[in-house]
Amino acid sequence: MTFIAKTFYDLRATSLEGDPVDFNVFRGRVVLIENVTFLLPVTYHLFSSAITFVNVGNACFLQENCTNGEILHSLQHVRPGGGFKPNFTMFEKCDVNGANTHPVFAYLKSKLPFPEDDPSSLMQDPKFLVWSPVSRADVSWNFEKFLIGPEGEPFKRYSKNFPTIDVEPDIQRLLRLTKT
């Protein structure tokens, strides 16, 4: 059984560089966590986005075939290349579903059990359900996103079909709350 934290700030994860990250460092900040496999052609839009976010790089359905150590090197030299270095935290690959779900995703799914913009669908084709046990709260595919408010409360979950750049109005709303 996967441990489920009591608060967002109880969580920890390991960065792609191998460093442990205590989520207390995000206290008072708006955080966007997105499940990606970075070498998909559509991932590039994330790196040219106008918003800065924390990104958890995951193995979703075993799609990410780079090792943790290769991901940053590939970003720098392959896609997008040109010496690119992310200005946000990227975390090592982890399971987002099933018996070995990483505690970050266990917590987020317990607080936001389905994307607000697509509450009913999980997978189009059952052959892609390669984990067990299966739950509607599971992350259905790459590019699902979780937005966390400055007090550490999960605010909203977005489906894979919701463009990352379109999260910006919700981020702006949460940022205004931090200034009041």
GUKOL-234470 format. One record per residue (C-alpha): residue number from 1; y, z, x. Coordinates in Angstrom, 3 decimals. Each point is the difference from the previous one (the first is absolute). Layout:
<nodes>
@num->NUM | north->Y | up->Z | east->X
...
</nodes>
This chain:
<nodes>
@num->1 | north->0.000 | up->0.000 | east->0.000
@num->2 | north->3.428 | up->-0.957 | east->1.299
@num->3 | north->2.575 | up->2.750 | east->0.570
@num->4 | north->2.995 | up->-0.320 | east->-2.343
@num->5 | north->3.189 | up->1.575 | east->1.333
@num->6 | north->2.199 | up->2.163 | east->-2.214
@num->7 | north->3.243 | up->-1.693 | east->1.102
@num->8 | north->1.033 | up->-3.158 | east->1.827
@num->9 | north->1.167 | up->2.177 | east->2.893
@num->10 | north->-3.496 | up->1.456 | east->0.459
@num->11 | north->-1.232 | up->-3.448 | east->1.062
@num->12 | north->-0.637 | up->-1.304 | east->3.488
@num->13 | north->-1.069 | up->-3.364 | east->1.359
@num->14 | north->-0.376 | up->-1.709 | east->3.351
@num->15 | north->2.464 | up->-2.674 | east->1.088
@num->16 | north->-1.154 | up->-3.324 | east->1.440
@num->17 | north->0.968 | up->1.396 | east->3.395
@num->18 | north->-2.554 | up->2.788 | east->-0.536
@num->19 | north->2.527 | up->2.781 | east->-0.531
@num->20 | north->-0.485 | up->2.546 | east->-2.794
@num->21 | north->2.835 | up->-0.089 | east->-2.555
@num->22 | north->0.742 | up->3.054 | east->-2.127
@num->23 | north->1.605 | up->-1.222 | east->-3.230
@num->24 | north->2.573 | up->2.795 | east->0.226
@num->25 | north->1.947 | up->-2.474 | east->2.170
@num->26 | north->0.686 | up->-1.936 | east->-3.233
@num->27 | north->1.513 | up->3.014 | east->-1.778
@num->28 | north->3.237 | up->-0.993 | east->-1.745
@num->29 | north->-0.698 | up->-3.722 | east->0.440
@num->30 | north->-1.028 | up->-2.698 | east->-2.450
@num->31 | north->-3.354 | up->-1.404 | east->1.136
@num->32 | north->-1.789 | up->-3.195 | east->-1.011
@num->33 | north->-3.686 | up->-0.141 | east->0.874
@num->34 | north->-1.583 | up->-3.438 | east->-0.260
@num->35 | north->-3.621 | up->-0.956 | east->0.492
@num->36 | north->-0.151 | up->-3.214 | east->2.035
@num->37 | north->-2.180 | up->-2.148 | east->2.135
@num->38 | north->2.674 | up->-1.327 | east->2.278
@num->39 | north->-1.370 | up->-3.379 | east->1.089
@num->40 | north->-0.032 | up->-1.471 | east->-3.495
@num->41 | north->2.641 | up->-2.764 | east->-0.171
@num->42 | north->1.858 | up->1.786 | east->-2.811
@num->43 | north->0.423 | up->3.147 | east->2.107
@num->44 | north->2.836 | up->-1.559 | east->1.976
@num->45 | north->2.460 | up->0.615 | east->-2.855
@num->46 | north->-0.377 | up->3.722 | east->0.638
@num->47 | north->1.489 | up->-0.278 | east->3.440
@num->48 | north->3.076 | up->-1.958 | east->-1.046
@num->49 | north->0.687 | up->2.308 | east->-2.932
@num->50 | north->3.379 | up->1.669 | east->-0.329
@num->51 | north->-1.535 | up->3.407 | east->-0.637
@num->52 | north->-1.512 | up->2.343 | east->2.540
@num->53 | north->-3.213 | up->1.757 | east->-0.892
@num->54 | north->-2.936 | up->1.926 | east->1.312
@num->55 | north->-3.045 | up->-2.203 | east->-0.070
@num->56 | north->-3.616 | up->1.109 | east->0.051
@num->57 | north->-2.001 | up->-2.867 | east->1.494
@num->58 | north->-3.403 | up->0.172 | east->-1.602
@num->59 | north->-3.340 | up->-1.629 | east->-0.160
@num->60 | north->-0.020 | up->-1.029 | east->-3.640
@num->61 | north->-3.390 | up->-1.472 | east->-0.817
@num->62 | north->-0.729 | up->-0.468 | east->3.698
@num->63 | north->2.614 | up->-2.776 | east->0.254
@num->64 | north->1.868 | up->1.289 | east->3.034
@num->65 | north->-2.109 | up->-1.197 | east->2.915
@num->66 | north->2.310 | up->1.103 | east->2.834
@num->67 | north->-0.612 | up->3.357 | east->1.609
@num->68 | north->2.737 | up->2.613 | east->-0.238
@num->69 | north->0.943 | up->-0.748 | east->3.599
@num->70 | north->0.304 | up->-3.740 | east->-0.650
@num->71 | north->2.272 | up->0.189 | east->-3.056
@num->72 | north->3.303 | up->0.831 | east->1.752
@num->73 | north->-0.761 | up->-2.476 | east->2.792
@num->74 | north->-0.725 | up->-2.703 | east->-2.593
@num->75 | north->3.237 | up->0.742 | east->-1.849
@num->76 | north->1.935 | up->-0.324 | east->3.227
@num->77 | north->-1.620 | up->-3.225 | east->1.210
@num->78 | north->-1.660 | up->-1.780 | east->-2.962
@num->79 | north->1.430 | up->0.677 | east->-3.455
@num->80 | north->2.905 | up->0.281 | east->-0.264
@num->81 | north->0.061 | up->-0.165 | east->3.832
@num->82 | north->3.099 | up->-0.461 | east->2.130
@num->83 | north->-0.225 | up->3.565 | east->1.330
@num->84 | north->0.119 | up->1.522 | east->-3.504
@num->85 | north->-0.255 | up->3.790 | east->-0.105
@num->86 | north->-0.056 | up->1.709 | east->-3.410
@num->87 | north->2.840 | up->2.447 | east->-0.657
@num->88 | north->-2.251 | up->2.036 | east->-2.271
@num->89 | north->-3.108 | up->2.090 | east->0.514
@num->90 | north->-3.303 | up->-1.823 | east->-0.236
@num->91 | north->-3.179 | up->1.995 | east->-0.342
@num->92 | north->-3.526 | up->-0.723 | east->1.106
@num->93 | north->-2.449 | up->-1.737 | east->-2.284
@num->94 | north->-1.687 | up->2.214 | east->-2.544
@num->95 | north->-2.035 | up->-0.103 | east->-3.182
@num->96 | north->2.174 | up->-0.081 | east->-3.115
@num->97 | north->-2.903 | up->0.236 | east->-2.480
@num->98 | north->-3.500 | up->1.420 | east->-0.278
@num->99 | north->-1.687 | up->3.050 | east->1.432
@num->100 | north->1.983 | up->-0.121 | east->3.273
@num->101 | north->3.478 | up->-0.452 | east->-1.496
@num->102 | north->2.685 | up->1.134 | east->2.434
@num->103 | north->1.780 | up->3.179 | east->-1.225
@num->104 | north->3.335 | up->-1.882 | east->-0.258
@num->105 | north->-1.470 | up->-2.390 | east->-2.557
@num->106 | north->-2.034 | up->2.708 | east->-1.752
@num->107 | north->3.245 | up->1.909 | east->-0.565
@num->108 | north->2.050 | up->-3.014 | east->-1.082
@num->109 | north->-2.673 | up->-1.261 | east->-2.403
@num->110 | north->-0.337 | up->3.472 | east->-1.535
@num->111 | north->3.761 | up->0.090 | east->-0.680
@num->112 | north->0.433 | up->-3.658 | east->-1.020
@num->113 | north->-3.362 | up->-1.150 | east->-1.410
@num->114 | north->1.038 | up->-3.623 | east->-0.651
@num->115 | north->2.867 | up->-2.383 | east->0.738
@num->116 | north->2.798 | up->0.295 | east->-2.552
@num->117 | north->0.385 | up->-3.783 | east->-0.205
@num->118 | north->-3.761 | up->-0.625 | east->-0.519
@num->119 | north->-1.737 | up->3.038 | east->-1.513
@num->120 | north->-3.196 | up->-1.699 | east->-1.175
@num->121 | north->-1.477 | up->-2.365 | east->2.589
@num->122 | north->-1.924 | up->1.028 | east->3.082
@num->123 | north->-1.795 | up->-3.108 | east->1.258
@num->124 | north->-0.327 | up->-3.515 | east->-1.323
@num->125 | north->-3.491 | up->-0.452 | east->1.418
@num->126 | north->-2.460 | up->2.929 | east->0.150
@num->127 | north->-1.632 | up->-1.390 | east->3.170
@num->128 | north->3.085 | up->1.279 | east->1.877
@num->129 | north->-0.808 | up->3.586 | east->-0.982
@num->130 | north->-1.667 | up->0.873 | east->3.294
@num->131 | north->0.543 | up->3.770 | east->-0.027
@num->132 | north->-1.461 | up->2.896 | east->-1.925
@num->133 | north->0.818 | up->1.864 | east->-2.142
@num->134 | north->2.366 | up->-2.334 | east->-1.897
@num->135 | north->2.960 | up->1.341 | east->-2.015
@num->136 | north->2.976 | up->-1.620 | east->-1.770
@num->137 | north->2.205 | up->2.050 | east->2.307
@num->138 | north->-1.347 | up->-2.018 | east->2.943
@num->139 | north->2.283 | up->-2.269 | east->1.980
@num->140 | north->-0.848 | up->-3.419 | east->-1.381
@num->141 | north->1.090 | up->-2.178 | east->2.913
@num->142 | north->2.358 | up->-0.371 | east->2.916
@num->143 | north->3.702 | up->0.475 | east->-0.651
@num->144 | north->-0.301 | up->2.846 | east->-2.479
@num->145 | north->2.951 | up->2.291 | east->0.632
@num->146 | north->0.834 | up->3.682 | east->-0.567
@num->147 | north->3.623 | up->1.181 | east->-0.031
@num->148 | north->0.633 | up->3.639 | east->0.899
@num->149 | north->3.267 | up->1.780 | east->-0.858
@num->150 | north->2.017 | up->2.101 | east->2.466
@num->151 | north->-1.532 | up->3.225 | east->-1.330
@num->152 | north->-3.502 | up->-1.311 | east->0.735
@num->153 | north->-0.863 | up->-0.852 | east->-3.604
@num->154 | north->-1.858 | up->-3.275 | east->-0.536
@num->155 | north->2.429 | up->-2.017 | east->-2.131
@num->156 | north->-1.654 | up->-3.311 | east->-0.830
@num->157 | north->-3.011 | up->-2.155 | east->0.830
@num->158 | north->0.312 | up->-3.803 | east->0.074
@num->159 | north->-2.754 | up->-2.604 | east->-0.251
@num->160 | north->-0.815 | up->-2.656 | east->2.564
@num->161 | north->1.950 | up->-2.482 | east->-2.139
@num->162 | north->3.260 | up->1.956 | east->0.172
@num->163 | north->2.046 | up->-1.436 | east->2.921
@num->164 | north->0.868 | up->2.605 | east->2.608
@num->165 | north->3.642 | up->-1.072 | east->0.082
@num->166 | north->0.226 | up->0.731 | east->-3.753
@num->167 | north->-0.646 | up->3.690 | east->0.683
@num->168 | north->3.519 | up->0.242 | east->1.436
@num->169 | north->1.747 | up->1.016 | east->-3.281
@num->170 | north->-2.360 | up->2.972 | east->-0.336
@num->171 | north->0.585 | up->0.913 | east->3.652
@num->172 | north->3.765 | up->-0.160 | east->-0.565
@num->173 | north->-0.362 | up->2.216 | east->-3.081
@num->174 | north->-1.936 | up->2.606 | east->1.990
@num->175 | north->2.475 | up->-0.180 | east->2.887
@num->176 | north->2.861 | up->0.728 | east->-2.424
@num->177 | north->-1.864 | up->3.123 | east->-1.111
@num->178 | north->-0.026 | up->1.264 | east->3.593
@num->179 | north->3.803 | up->-0.234 | east->0.166
@num->180 | north->0.702 | up->2.040 | east->-3.148
</nodes>
